[in-house]
Amino acid sequence: MLRDSHAFSGFSVDDIAKATDFYGGTLGLEVTKTGGVLTLYLAGGNNVLLYPKANHAPATFTVLNFPVESVDRAVEQLGKRGVRFEIYDLPGLKTDERGICRDSGGPVIAWFKDPAGNILSVLEPM
């Protein structure tokens, strides 16, 4: 029944104006705001809906992944735009001083947060 549906994802933020500035300005994505809801237009025709929620709680998991050719280059370029990458030193999850994880058994990846505290990543496809 849903196989041919054009599904999309969404998650909450606490401030649509800050989200618009971050996703449209800092990250350089195409965004539109309609009826108080922000739509991110991603490559491949995928859209993500960001909606305001008064009692928003940031996701404790990655809500949006951006595949890139080089995580090193993405971290450098986004860092110049004010993006701060997360530093992890946990069993099975360690990043370097720039926030890049290379030895997890998964892809090279770096995590950062949006203004609402949701976790995003840049990663190199395996």
C-alpha positions as a printed Julia matrix, in Angstrom:
126×3 Matrix{Float64}:
  0.0    0.0    0.0
  2.75   2.5    0.89
  5.45   1.23  -1.46
  4.79   3.98  -4.0
  4.21   6.74  -1.45
  6.64   9.65  -1.53
  7.44   9.49   2.18
  9.35  12.24   3.93
 10.79  12.76   7.36
 10.27  15.49   9.9
 11.38  16.56  13.34
 10.65  19.34  15.79
 12.55  22.52  16.61
 11.91  25.13  19.24
 12.37  28.21  17.01
 11.51  28.23  13.29
 13.31  31.55  12.67
 16.59  30.2   14.11
 16.12  26.96  12.17
 15.57  28.95   8.95
 18.77  30.93   9.51
 20.77  27.8   10.33
 19.53  25.45   7.62
 19.16  28.11   4.91
 22.05  30.4    5.82
 24.7   28.42   7.67
 24.2   25.1    5.87
 23.16  26.69   2.56
 20.13  24.48   1.96
 17.09  25.5   -0.04
 14.3   26.14   2.47
 10.77  27.49   2.45
  8.53  28.49   5.31
  4.81  27.94   4.88
  2.22  28.19   7.62
  4.9   28.23  10.32
  6.52  25.01   9.08
  9.96  24.88   7.47
 10.66  22.57   4.53
 14.23  21.6    3.64
 14.73  20.63   0.0
 17.55  18.1   -0.24
 19.34  16.57  -3.22
 17.54  13.67  -4.84
 14.13  15.19  -4.26
 14.0   14.37  -0.57
 12.26  16.89   1.66
 12.41  17.21   5.42
  9.76  19.01   7.43
 10.73  21.0   10.53
  7.84  21.96  12.73
  7.68  24.12  15.85
  6.95  22.43  19.13
  6.56  24.42  22.33
  7.85  21.62  24.56
 10.55  20.54  22.08
 13.17  18.16  23.41
 16.27  17.67  21.23
 16.68  14.27  19.67
 19.28  12.09  21.38
 20.09  10.37  18.07
 21.08  11.55  14.6
 18.02  12.91  12.8
 19.65  13.96   9.52
 22.79  12.68   7.76
 24.55  14.53   4.95
 26.74  12.28   2.77
 29.85  14.17   1.62
 32.95  13.29  -0.39
 35.28  14.37   2.42
 34.32  14.74   6.07
 37.6   16.57   6.69
 36.73  19.19   4.09
 33.11  19.47   5.29
 34.23  19.95   8.92
 36.67  22.65   7.81
 34.13  24.5    5.66
 31.25  24.25   8.13
 33.56  25.22  10.98
 34.29  28.47   9.13
 30.52  29.1    9.13
 30.33  28.7   12.9
 29.28  25.05  13.12
 30.73  23.32  16.2
 31.31  19.61  15.99
 30.67  17.26  18.87
 33.59  15.62  20.66
 32.93  12.11  21.95
 35.18   9.98  24.17
 32.99   7.01  24.98
 33.59   3.28  24.81
 33.2    2.4   21.14
 32.74   6.04  20.09
 35.72   8.35  19.96
 36.29  11.41  17.83
 39.47  13.34  17.22
 39.96  16.94  18.36
 38.01  18.17  15.32
 35.03  15.92  16.07
 35.72  13.31  13.37
 35.17   9.63  14.12
 37.28   7.33  11.96
 37.57   4.05  13.88
 34.04   3.0   14.81
 33.73   0.24  12.23
 31.32   2.48  10.34
 31.81   5.39   7.97
 34.03   8.39   8.65
 31.53  10.7   10.36
 31.27  13.93  12.36
 28.25  15.08  14.35
 26.96  18.58  15.05
 23.78  20.12  16.43
 21.23  22.52  15.03
 20.1   25.51  17.15
 17.35  23.34  18.69
 19.91  20.75  19.82
 18.99  18.07  17.26
 21.92  15.93  16.14
 23.02  16.03  12.48
 26.02  14.49  10.75
 28.3   14.66   7.76
 29.6   11.27   6.66
 31.51   9.57   3.9
 29.48   6.75   2.31
 31.08   3.36   2.85
